[in-house]
Amino acid sequence: MGENNTVTISVEEYRKLLEIQARADILKEYTIPQTYSVSRGMIARILGFELSNVEEDEDV
């Protein structure tokens, strides 16, 4: 304890990490009040990717 440990990463990687943290926080805040489970499509949209085969009706 008390040591100043540092890790060096690129600014681009840091920005990606901040973005995924923000998306995770959004997903958490969206999920907590939901009565039922959150759809795969909604999770994909919040996290910023597309599903290759969406088989369910999506809530937008």
Protein Blocks (a to p, Z undefined) as FASTA:
>chain_A
ZZacdddddfklmmmmmmmmmmmmmmmmmmmmpmbdcdfklmmmmnopacfbdcbdcdZZ
